[in-house]
Amino acid sequence: MGTSKAATTASGAIFRSMHMTHESAAKVATPRSHKIGLAIAMGILAALTGAGLIWMWPDRAELPDKIAYLDANASWAYGTVTEVDLEATAPEGEEPQAVFVEIEGEDGGENEIWPIHLNPEVPATDFSRGDRVKLMHLPAAAQTGTPYVFYDFMRTWPLILLGGLFTAAVFAVARLKGLAAIAGLVLSLLVIWNFLLPALTLGKNPLAAGLVTASAVMFIVVYLAHGISVKTTTALLGTFAGIAIVTALAWWAIPAAHLTPRTHEGMSQMAFDAPAVDLRGVLLCGMVLAGVGVLNDVTITQASAVWELRAAEPSASRRRLFARGMRIGRDHIASTVYTIAFAYVGTALALLVLVGLYDRSAADVLSLEEIGEELVRTLVASVGLVLAIPLTTAIGAALAPGPRPLSAAAADDPSPVAPAQA
């Protein structure tokens, strides 16, 4: 009798445990209604992006002809440095023949060794025997002693080696997900090359072109690298929110700060060669794209953090999930903000050193066009980044699997270790 009662009690406990497991498992997944709503929202965004690409896709026939870089009688030549004479001298007014290059013969012709003209910015001390160089062949300059003018060093193999090392490191650490991210990067660069640049050249609306490009790039890189899931879509929504903030701030800040891109050498040349281009619009488009990469980094991290926190504490309320996610987010904000600042300092170090040579106050230096533009770019991206983190965390806390009773969570946990108390 006692045995029968014990068996009945045990079977009842097993039934309740199975019922709780089934019930809690149903709560693990994001509600179906949320998934449907997400699918509709992302479908609308994807449709708008596709429509924008079709509407703004540049007609190649309308693009201006390529501008010739060399004179009609000039051509490119390639060779290898065979000798560097740092003690070479020449009569006053003439250039010493210090660097000699073995020029590759055209159409299988014999190689010839010639001295080369050097640019004032590149002294002979920068050359070493065996360096591969690209030269301009100017027959009209032969009367000066050599028809070859130094243009640049050949960097093909170092770049290939670095690219291979980068790919190998990504694959070794991130496996197939890393390779998918690289593939997404390549496809994104193709979108920029084949869509954005021609569209800007033809005078298309830079803001619209930039937003369409940013949206297309995000769909490609995020879903290709991280797969299609509620978590990934959460990060994508947070990124889109950050892009909207960056765009609004940049649209206001550029005219408010009186940024005039024509003062830049590249921009002024663009105004001459492509008069249809809206220079301020290009600056705005650049700020939007500059913020995309940083935004995606923090939103993916925050979305992953929310899902990991839910897995670690299945019984936590959504409010607690948001609060714990923001603890991680605040650390991310602190580190990313100064990361952006130091990234600019590193790229603009030569300009900062040059500016520091002159007797000018810090406030005067910060108001310079070149530095002011980068400050606006950095601040706009930073504000978008800071606000995207709580937005992404809130979206993640709302869309992550719902909280489960602690008893149900314990029933699902096969380990004998009790859940840690918060």
C-alpha positions in Angstrom: 0.0 0.0 0.0 2.8 2.4 1.0 4.7 1.4 -2.1 1.6 2.1 -4.3 1.1 5.5 -2.7 4.8 6.4 -3.2 4.6 5.4 -6.8 1.5 7.5 -7.3 3.2 10.5 -5.7 6.3 10.1 -7.8 4.3 9.7 -11.0 2.3 12.9 -10.1 5.6 14.8 -9.5 6.9 13.6 -12.9 3.7 14.6 -14.6 3.8 18.1 -13.0 7.5 18.4 -13.9 6.8 17.5 -17.5 3.9 19.9 -17.6 6.0 22.7 -16.2 8.8 21.9 -18.6 6.4 22.0 -21.6 4.8 25.2 -20.3 8.2 26.9 -19.7 9.5 25.8 -23.0 6.6 27.5 -24.7 7.6 30.7 -23.0 11.3 30.4 -24.1 10.6 31.5 -27.6 9.7 35.1 -28.6 5.9 35.3 -28.9 4.6 34.6 -32.3 2.9 38.0 -32.5 6.2 39.7 -31.9 7.8 37.7 -34.7 5.1 38.6 -37.1 5.3 42.3 -36.2 9.1 42.2 -36.7 8.8 40.4 -40.0 6.3 43.1 -41.2 8.5 45.9 -40.0 11.7 44.5 -41.6 9.8 43.7 -44.7 8.7 47.3 -45.1 12.2 48.6 -44.5 13.6 46.1 -47.0 11.0 47.0 -49.6 11.8 50.8 -49.1 15.5 50.0 -49.4 15.0 48.0 -52.6 12.7 50.7 -54.0 15.3 53.3 -53.2 18.0 51.3 -55.0 15.8 50.9 -58.1 14.7 54.5 -58.1 18.2 56.0 -57.6 20.3 53.5 -59.5 22.6 55.5 -61.7 22.4 55.2 -65.5 25.9 54.4 -66.6 25.3 56.1 -69.9 24.8 59.4 -68.1 28.1 59.2 -66.2 30.7 61.6 -67.5 33.7 60.2 -69.4 36.7 59.3 -67.4 39.2 62.1 -67.0 42.6 61.3 -68.5 45.3 61.3 -65.8 48.3 61.3 -68.1 49.1 63.4 -71.2 48.4 61.8 -74.5 52.1 61.0 -75.1 52.7 59.7 -71.6 52.4 56.1 -70.3 52.9 54.1 -67.2 56.1 52.1 -66.6 57.1 49.6 -63.9 60.5 48.6 -62.5 62.7 47.5 -59.7 65.3 49.7 -57.9 68.8 48.5 -58.6 71.0 51.2 -57.1 70.6 54.1 -54.6 73.5 56.6 -54.5 72.9 58.9 -51.6 76.2 60.8 -52.3 75.3 61.6 -55.9 75.9 65.2 -56.9 74.9 67.4 -59.9 75.7 70.8 -61.2 73.6 73.7 -59.7 70.1 73.7 -61.1 70.1 70.0 -62.0 68.8 67.0 -60.1 71.4 64.4 -59.0 70.9 60.9 -60.5 70.6 59.1 -57.2 68.1 56.3 -57.8 68.4 53.8 -60.7 65.6 51.5 -61.8 65.5 48.5 -64.1 62.5 49.3 -66.3 60.4 46.4 -67.5 60.4 46.2 -71.3 57.0 46.6 -73.0 55.7 43.7 -75.1 58.5 41.4 -74.1 61.2 43.8 -74.9 64.5 44.0 -73.0 64.8 45.7 -69.6 66.7 48.9 -69.4 68.3 50.6 -66.4 67.5 54.4 -66.1 67.9 57.0 -63.4 64.5 58.5 -62.4 63.3 61.9 -61.4 62.2 62.1 -57.8 59.4 64.1 -56.3 60.5 66.7 -53.7 58.3 64.9 -51.1 60.1 61.6 -51.6 63.8 61.8 -51.0 66.3 59.2 -52.2 66.7 58.0 -48.6 63.2 56.4 -48.9 64.4 54.0 -51.6 66.1 50.6 -51.1 67.5 48.1 -53.6 64.7 45.8 -54.7 61.8 48.2 -54.2 59.1 47.9 -56.8 58.0 51.3 -58.2 55.5 52.8 -60.6 56.8 55.4 -63.0 55.4 57.9 -65.5 57.1 57.7 -68.9 57.3 61.2 -70.3 59.2 61.2 -73.6 59.2 65.1 -73.6 61.4 64.9 -70.4 64.1 62.9 -72.1 66.2 66.0 -72.7 66.7 66.4 -69.0 68.5 63.0 -68.8 65.7 60.6 -68.1 62.1 60.3 -69.4 61.0 58.5 -66.2 59.4 60.2 -63.2 58.7 58.5 -60.0 55.0 58.1 -59.2 54.6 55.7 -56.3 55.8 52.5 -54.7 54.1 49.2 -55.6 52.3 47.9 -52.5 50.5 44.9 -54.1 52.2 42.1 -52.2 52.3 43.7 -48.7 48.5 44.4 -49.1 47.9 40.8 -50.3 49.8 39.4 -47.4 48.0 41.6 -44.8 44.7 40.7 -46.4 45.5 37.0 -46.2 46.7 37.4 -42.6 43.5 39.2 -41.7 41.3 36.6 -43.3 43.2 33.7 -41.6 42.9 35.4 -38.2 39.2 36.0 -38.6 38.6 32.4 -39.7 40.7 31.0 -36.9 38.8 32.9 -34.2 35.3 33.4 -35.7 35.2 30.4 -38.1 32.4 30.5 -40.8 30.7 33.5 -39.1 33.9 35.5 -39.6 34.1 34.5 -43.3 30.5 35.5 -43.7 31.3 38.9 -42.2 34.1 39.4 -44.7 31.8 38.4 -47.6 29.3 40.9 -46.3 32.0 43.6 -46.3 33.0 42.8 -49.9 29.3 43.0 -51.0 28.8 46.3 -49.1 31.9 47.8 -50.8 30.4 46.7 -54.2 27.2 48.6 -53.3 29.1 51.7 -52.5 31.3 51.5 -55.6 28.5 50.6 -58.1 25.6 52.6 -56.6 26.6 55.4 -54.1 29.6 56.9 -55.9 28.0 57.0 -59.4 24.8 58.4 -57.8 26.7 61.2 -56.1 28.6 61.9 -59.3 25.3 62.4 -61.2 24.0 64.8 -58.6 21.5 62.5 -56.9 20.2 63.6 -53.5 23.2 62.8 -51.2 21.0 62.3 -48.1 18.7 59.8 -49.8 21.6 58.0 -51.5 23.4 57.8 -48.2 20.4 56.4 -46.3 19.6 53.9 -49.0 23.2 52.7 -49.0 23.4 52.5 -45.2 20.2 50.5 -45.1 21.3 48.1 -47.9 24.7 47.7 -46.3 23.2 46.9 -42.9 20.8 44.3 -44.3 23.7 42.6 -46.1 26.4 42.6 -43.3 24.1 41.9 -40.3 22.0 39.1 -41.7 24.9 37.5 -43.6 27.3 37.5 -40.7 24.8 36.8 -37.8 21.9 35.0 -39.5 18.2 35.9 -39.5 16.9 35.8 -36.0 15.0 38.0 -33.5 18.2 38.9 -31.8 19.9 40.0 -35.0 16.8 41.9 -36.0 16.9 43.7 -32.7 20.4 44.8 -33.4 19.4 46.0 -36.9 16.5 48.0 -35.5 18.8 49.6 -33.0 21.2 50.4 -35.8 18.5 52.0 -37.9 17.4 54.1 -34.9 21.0 55.3 -34.4 21.4 56.1 -38.1 18.2 58.3 -37.9 19.8 60.2 -35.0 23.1 60.6 -36.7 21.4 61.8 -39.9 19.3 64.4 -38.1 22.2 65.7 -36.1 24.5 65.9 -39.1 21.8 67.6 -41.2 21.6 70.3 -38.5 25.3 70.6 -37.5 26.9 71.0 -41.0 25.2 74.4 -41.8 25.1 75.4 -38.1 28.9 75.0 -37.8 29.4 76.6 -41.3 31.3 73.7 -42.6 32.4 74.5 -46.2 33.9 71.4 -47.8 35.3 73.5 -50.7 38.3 74.4 -48.5 39.5 70.7 -48.8 41.8 69.9 -51.6 39.8 66.8 -52.7 36.4 68.6 -52.4 37.6 71.7 -54.4 38.9 69.3 -57.1 35.6 67.5 -57.1 33.8 70.9 -57.5 35.9 71.5 -60.6 35.7 68.0 -62.2 32.1 67.1 -61.1 30.1 70.4 -60.8 26.8 68.5 -60.4 27.9 67.1 -57.0 26.5 68.7 -53.8 29.6 69.0 -51.7 27.8 69.6 -48.4 25.5 66.7 -49.3 28.6 64.5 -49.8 29.9 65.6 -46.4 26.5 64.7 -44.8 26.5 61.3 -46.6 30.0 60.6 -45.3 29.0 61.3 -41.8 26.1 58.9 -42.0 28.2 56.1 -43.4 30.9 56.8 -40.9 28.5 56.2 -38.1 27.1 53.0 -39.5 30.1 50.8 -38.6 30.3 52.0 -35.0 26.6 51.8 -34.5 26.4 48.2 -35.7 29.2 47.2 -33.4 27.5 48.4 -30.2 24.0 47.3 -31.2 25.1 43.7 -32.0 26.9 43.6 -28.7 23.9 44.9 -26.8 21.5 42.5 -28.4 23.8 39.5 -27.7 24.2 40.7 -24.1 20.4 40.8 -23.6 20.0 37.3 -24.9 22.9 35.9 -22.8 21.5 37.6 -19.7 18.1 36.0 -20.4 19.8 32.6 -20.7 21.7 33.1 -17.5 18.7 34.3 -15.5 15.5 32.9 -17.1 13.2 34.2 -14.3 14.3 37.8 -14.5 11.6 40.4 -15.4 12.0 42.4 -18.5 12.7 45.5 -16.4 15.5 43.7 -14.6 16.8 42.4 -18.0 17.0 46.0 -19.3 18.7 47.2 -16.2 21.4 44.5 -16.3 21.8 45.0 -20.0 22.4 48.7 -19.5 25.2 48.0 -17.0 27.0 46.4 -19.9 25.9 49.2 -22.2 27.4 51.9 -20.0 30.8 50.2 -20.0 30.5 50.0 -23.8 29.6 53.6 -24.1 32.6 54.7 -22.0 35.1 52.6 -24.0 33.7 53.4 -27.4 33.5 57.1 -27.0 37.2 57.5 -26.3 37.9 54.8 -29.0 36.3 57.1 -31.6 38.3 60.1 -30.3 41.6 58.3 -30.4 40.9 56.9 -33.9 40.6 60.5 -35.1 43.8 61.6 -33.3 45.7 58.8 -34.9 44.5 59.6 -38.4 45.0 63.3 -38.0 48.2 63.3 -36.0 50.3 64.9 -38.8 47.8 67.8 -39.0 47.7 68.2 -35.2 51.5 68.3 -35.0 51.6 70.9 -37.8 49.0 73.0 -36.1 50.8 72.8 -32.8 53.9 74.5 -34.3 52.0 77.8 -34.7 51.2 80.3 -31.9 47.4 79.7 -31.7 45.1 79.0 -28.8 43.4 75.7 -28.3 40.0 77.3 -29.0 41.3 78.7 -32.2 42.7 75.4 -33.3 39.4 73.6 -32.6 37.5 76.0 -34.8 39.7 75.3 -37.8 37.7 73.9 -40.8 39.7 70.6 -41.0 39.5 69.9 -37.2 36.0 71.3 -36.8 34.7 69.0 -39.4 36.2 66.0 -37.7 34.9 67.2 -34.3 31.4 67.4 -35.8 31.7 64.0 -37.3 33.0 62.5 -34.1 30.4 64.1 -31.9 27.5 63.3 -34.2 28.5 59.6 -34.3 29.1 59.5 -30.5 25.6 60.9 -29.8 24.0 58.4 -32.1 26.1 55.6 -30.5 25.2 56.6 -26.9 21.4 56.8 -27.7 21.4 53.6 -29.7 22.6 51.6 -26.8 19.5 52.1 -24.5 17.2 51.9 -27.5 18.7 48.6 -28.6 18.7 47.3 -25.0 15.0 48.2 -24.6 14.0 46.6 -27.9 16.0 43.5 -26.9 14.4 43.3 -23.4 11.0 43.6 -25.0 11.6 41.0 -27.7 13.7 38.5 -25.8 12.0 35.3 -24.5 9.7 36.1 -21.6 10.6 35.4 -17.9 9.9 32.0 -16.5 9.1 31.0 -13.0 12.2 30.0 -11.1 10.8 26.5 -10.4 10.2 25.9 -14.1 13.7 27.2 -14.9 15.1 24.8 -12.4 13.1 21.9 -13.8 14.6 22.6 -17.3 18.1 22.8 -15.9 19.7 19.3 -16.0 22.7 20.3 -13.8 22.6 19.6 -10.1 23.9 23.1 -9.3 21.2 25.4 -8.0 20.8 28.7 -9.8 23.0 31.5 -8.4 21.1 34.1 -6.4 21.3 37.6 -7.7 
